[in-house]
Amino acid sequence: MKTVRITESFTGYPAGKKRSFTAGEEVQVANDFAELIVGKGHAKEIEGSPAPTPKPGKPAADTKGDGA
């Protein structure tokens, strides 16, 4: 997912569903749709958009190599 700022109003079909986008709106969309609308000049990617939060799991393995 990417966060983009809409630069001009348009109607699109993200995930196959019709949706209107308004200039100035910031939305999070799928990577492929973001690349499409940025490429057409309808939006600009917002740099530093939040990365996906890691899911809780096992702690990272010890990489020190001292076995401690």
Contacts in CASP RR format, 6 or more apart in sequence:
PFRMAT RR
TARGET T0000
AUTHOR 0000-0000-0000
METHOD contacts of the structure
MODEL  1
MKTVRITESFTGYPAGKKRSFTAGEEVQVANDFAELIVGKGHAKEIEGSP
APTPKPGKPAADTKGDGA
1 28 0 8 1.000
1 29 0 8 1.000
1 30 0 8 1.000
1 31 0 8 1.000
1 52 0 8 1.000
2 28 0 8 1.000
2 29 0 8 1.000
2 30 0 8 1.000
2 31 0 8 1.000
2 34 0 8 1.000
2 35 0 8 1.000
2 45 0 8 1.000
2 49 0 8 1.000
3 26 0 8 1.000
3 27 0 8 1.000
3 28 0 8 1.000
3 45 0 8 1.000
3 46 0 8 1.000
3 49 0 8 1.000
3 50 0 8 1.000
4 26 0 8 1.000
4 27 0 8 1.000
4 28 0 8 1.000
4 29 0 8 1.000
4 34 0 8 1.000
4 37 0 8 1.000
4 38 0 8 1.000
4 43 0 8 1.000
4 44 0 8 1.000
4 45 0 8 1.000
4 46 0 8 1.000
5 24 0 8 1.000
5 25 0 8 1.000
5 26 0 8 1.000
5 43 0 8 1.000
5 44 0 8 1.000
5 46 0 8 1.000
6 21 0 8 1.000
6 22 0 8 1.000
6 23 0 8 1.000
6 24 0 8 1.000
6 25 0 8 1.000
6 26 0 8 1.000
6 27 0 8 1.000
6 37 0 8 1.000
6 42 0 8 1.000
6 43 0 8 1.000
7 23 0 8 1.000
7 24 0 8 1.000
7 41 0 8 1.000
7 42 0 8 1.000
7 43 0 8 1.000
7 44 0 8 1.000
8 23 0 8 1.000
8 41 0 8 1.000
8 42 0 8 1.000
9 20 0 8 1.000
9 21 0 8 1.000
9 22 0 8 1.000
9 23 0 8 1.000
10 20 0 8 1.000
10 21 0 8 1.000
10 37 0 8 1.000
10 42 0 8 1.000
11 18 0 8 1.000
11 19 0 8 1.000
11 20 0 8 1.000
11 21 0 8 1.000
12 18 0 8 1.000
12 19 0 8 1.000
12 20 0 8 1.000
12 21 0 8 1.000
13 19 0 8 1.000
14 29 0 8 1.000
14 30 0 8 1.000
14 33 0 8 1.000
15 30 0 8 1.000
15 33 0 8 1.000
21 27 0 8 1.000
21 37 0 8 1.000
21 42 0 8 1.000
21 43 0 8 1.000
26 46 0 8 1.000
28 49 0 8 1.000
29 37 0 8 1.000
34 43 0 8 1.000
34 45 0 8 1.000
37 43 0 8 1.000
38 44 0 8 1.000
38 45 0 8 1.000
62 68 0 8 1.000
END
